[in-house]
Amino acid sequence: MRVVVVSAAVGPLRAPEATGAVRAGWQETVPRDDVRTHILSDGARGLRDALGASSGTVVVETGDLLDRSDAAFHGGSTDAVARALLDAVDGGARRVAFGMGPSRVHDGGAGLLRVVRERWGDLVTARAALGGVELVVAGADPLPLLGLHGAGALLAPVVGAREAQDREAEVARFAAAVEEELAPLDLVTGRRVRWSGVPYGGLAGGAGFALLALGARAAGGFELTAVETSLEDEVTSADLCVAVLEVLDAVALERSAVSAVAPGALEAAIPVVVISGEDQTSRRHRAALGIAGVHTSELNAASLRDMARRVARTWSHG
C-alpha cells in the first residue's frame, strides 16, 4: 500500500517534522507500506521547506524579517523585505518567492518602496529593472491592503479603531500615489488598476501591495506550493492520503493541506484521512472534499507518531 502524508507547518512543528512523525509511526506499525511525505506551505511559515533549494528559487520568509513586537504597528517598516529582494537580485536570482502572512507592521509597503527608490531613483525605473526577475508572493490569507476586510481593519481590535482608521487614511494616500505612478489603465473601465484592493496586498505590512506594484504575481501559499511540488501527481499515485492540519474548520476546507490534496484525490477516488489538532466541522461539511476520516491529536511529534500507529491499523491493507 502506498500512503502519502501531506502537511505544512503545524503548531510548533515544521512541516518535515510533522510529516516525519506520521511516517515513522505508520512504518513502525505496517513496515511493508510505502509511506511518502510531501511538504506544503501556507506562505506564512515554511515556504523554504516546501520549495527547497533545488527549485532554483530564492525564498524570502518575510515573517523572519518584520518586527513582531507590540510596537510594530507604530514603528515597524517593510524595508527589510526590500533589502532581501535587492540581495537576491544582486546575487543573480531570476526568481524570488516571498512567503507572507498578516503582520502587526502596517506601513503599506512604504519602507520597501523607499529602499527601491533609493536604488533606482523612481518606481517606473525600478519596475523596468526588475522585469527580468520573476517575483512571486505566496500568501497565507487573501487579505487586501485597504477596505473593510483589509489589513488595517484586521488590526483595529489590536491597536484600537481610531488608530487603525488614521493609519488606513495614511496608507490609502500612499497607495493612491503609487498606483498613479505605476498602475496601467484598465482597458474596460478606463480606470487605473488598484493593487490596494486585490488579494494578498495587505500581507507582510503591505509588502504584498508594494511587490504587486513592482510586477509580482500573487497566489495562496497552499495553491502555489501544491503546483510547484507536483502534489497532484503524488496524490493520484497513492492508495491513501493523510493530511495533517492545525485546525479542521471552514477556513481549512478552503485553504489548507487537505484542500490542496482533496481535488486530485476525489477525482481519482482515493480516500483522504485528516489528522488535526482540532475538528470544528461536521460530516456534511467534509463530504464535499471526500474526507473519509478525521482523527484529532496534540500537535507534537510524539502524539502524531502515536496517532499514525492508530490510523495505520485502521486503514492499511498490509
N, C-alpha and C positions, 0 to 999 in steps of 0.2 A: 504493500500500500504506500502510495506517495502522498505526503502531507506537506503543505506549505504554511508556514507560520508568518504572519504579517503584522508589523507593529511600527508605530512611530514612538517617540519618547513618551513614557507614561509615568506619572508620579515622579519619584526620584530617579528612575531608571532611564538611561539612554536606550534607544531602540535596539542596538545589538545586545544589551544586557537582558532586555525583556524577551526578545526572541530566543536568545541563547538559553535562558532559563526554561522556557517552554520546550524547546528542542531537547534539552538534557533530561527533563522529567519524562518526556514521551519515550525517548530511546532507552531509558532505564526500565520502562515497563514493557515496551514492544521493540526490542532491538532490531528486528527484521524490517521494520518500516523505514522507508526513505523519507527523512524529515529535513526539509529545507527551510531556510529563513530568508525573509525579504524585508528590507528596511525602507520605510517611508518617512516623510516629514510633513508636519502641518505648516512649516515655514517658520514658525516662531522658534522652534528648537530642532536641532538635529539635521539641518539641511546638508551639512558637510558629511555626516554619516551616511545619508541617503544617496547623495550623488557620487561621493568618493573621488579620489584623485584621478582615477582612470578616465573620468568623463571629459577631461580637458577643460573643465570649467573652474574658474576661481570663485570660491564661495565666500561670501561675506555674511557672517551671522550678526545682524545688527543689534540683537539683544545683548551681545557682549560689549558693544561699543557705547551704548547710550546710558546715561545716568538713570539709576533705578531708585534713587533716594527720594524722600518726601519733598525735597526741594527741587526736584527735576522739572516740575511744571513751570516754576518761576525762572530758574537759571539754566535749564538744560538746553542743549543745542544738538542739531543733527550734523555738525561739522565733521565729526569723526567718521561718519559714513562717507563723506566726500573724500577724506584723506585715504580711506580704504580703497575707494574707487580709483583715485589717482595712483596709488601704489600698484594696483593691479594693471592699470593701463601702462604705467611706466615700466612694468615688468614684462610687457609684451602680450598681455592677455587679450584674446579675441572674444572672450565671452565671460561675463561676470554675473553671477546669480546672487541675489540679496534675499536672505531669509528674514521675514518680517512678521512681527506681531504688534498688537497695541502697546503703547508706551505712555508713561507719565510725561515724558518730554513732549512738548507740543509747540514747536516754533514754525510749523507749516512747511518745513524744508528750507527755511531761510538760511540756516547755518550751512547746509550742504551747498546751496546755490551761491552763497557768498564766497566759499572756497573755490568753487568752479569759476566764478567771475575773476577771482584773483589770478587764476591760471591762464584763462583765455581772453579776459577783457570784457566780454559780453556773452550773453546766453546763446545768441544766434551762432556765434563762432564756436562756442563750446559744443553745441548740439552737432554742428557740422564736423568738428574734430572727433567726436565720439561716434560718428556714423559708421565707422568700420568695426566698432565693438558692439557685440550683442549684449544688451542689458536686460536682465530678467528679474522681475520681482515675484518671489514666491511668498504668498500671503496666507496668514493663518485665519484671517477674517476679512470679508469683503467690505471693509469699513471705509467710507469716503472721507475726504478731508473736512468737508463742510456739511451743514444741514442738520435736521432734527435727529438723524441717525448717524451723524458723523463723529469724528474723533473728539471734537470739543465737547459735544453733548455727552459722550461716554464718560468724560472726566468730571462733569458737573457734580455728581454725588461725592467726588473725592475732594475737589477744590472749592466747591460752592458755586451756586448758579450764577451769581453776579460776576465772579472772576472768570468763569467759563464763557459767559456772554461777551465780556470785554475782550478776551483773547480771541473769540470767534470773529469779532469785528476786525480785529487787527490782522488775523490770518487771512480773512476774506479780502482785505485790501491788498495784502501782499500777493495772494493767489491771482487776483484780477490783473495786477501789474505784470506778473509772469505770463499769464495767458495772453495779454495784449501784446507782449513782446514776442512770444513764440508760437502761439496756437494758430493753426490754419483755419480758414473759414470752412464751415460745413456747407457742402455744395447744395444740400437740400434746404436748409433753413437760412443760410446766409449769415449765420452767427458763428462766433469763434467756438472752437472745441473747448469744453470746460473740464479739464483734468481734475479740478477740485471736487467734482461731483461723481466721479467714476469709482467703481470698487477698487479697494486696496490703496487708494491715495492717502488715506488717513493713517496708515500704519507707520510705525517707527518714527513717530513725532512729526509726520508729514514728509519724511524722506521718500515715501512711496510717490507722493504727488510730484516732488522735485525730479525723481527719476523718470516718471512718466513724461514730464515736460521735456526731458533730455532725450526721449526716444525709446524708453524701456517699454517692454510689454509685461503685463501682469497676469498671473494665474494663481489659483488656490494651491497651497503647498502640496496637499494630497494629490490633486489633479496633476500638477507638474511632475512630481516625483514618481507617480504611478506610470506616467507615459515614458519618462526618461529612463526608468529602470525596467521597462518591458514587463510590468506586473501582469498584464493580461495573459501573456504567453506562459508565465509561471503558473498562474491560476488554472488556466484551461488544460494544463498537462497534469494537474493534480487529481487525486481522488477525494481530498478533503482540504478545506481551507480553515485555518484557525486565525481569527483576528483578535488582537489584544488591544483593549481600549481603556482609557481612564474612566470615562463615564459613557454608558449607552443611553442616550437621550435623543430628543428631537433634533438637536444640532448634529449629533454624531450620525444620525441617519442620512444627513446631507453632506457632512464634511468630516470624514474620519477614515481610519483604515478599513472599516467594514463597508463604507460607501464606495471606497475605491475598489475593493475586492468584489462586491456583490454583482455588478452588472455582468462581468465576464463569467462569474460562477453561475449565475442564474441562467444565462443563455446556454451554458454547457451542462446544466443540471447537476452541478457539483455542490454538495452541501457546505454551508458555512456555519461554523461554530464560533461564538464570541466568548472570550474571557475578559471580564470587565471589573473594574473596581466598584462599580455601582450600576444598577439597571433601573432606569426610570421609564421603560417602555412596556407596552402590552404585546401580546402575541399578534394582535391585529396589526399594530404598527410595524412589527418585524417581518410580517409575512410578505410584504411587498418587495423586500430585499432578499427573500429566500433564506432568512436566518433560521437554521434548523435547531439551534440550541444556544442557551446563554448560561454561563456559569460565572458567579461573582467570586472575586478573590482579592485579598490585600495585594497592593502593588509593590511587592518586594520580591527579590529573586527566589527566596526560599518558598514563599507562598505560591508563586507562579509555577515553580517546579513541581510542587505538590499537586496543584490543580491539574497540571498537564498529565500527571500519572493517572488521575481520576478520569480525565477526558479520554485518554488513550484506552483505558479499559472499557469505556462505553462505545467508542467509535471505531477503534481499529479492527480491521478484518484479520489481522495476524493473530 
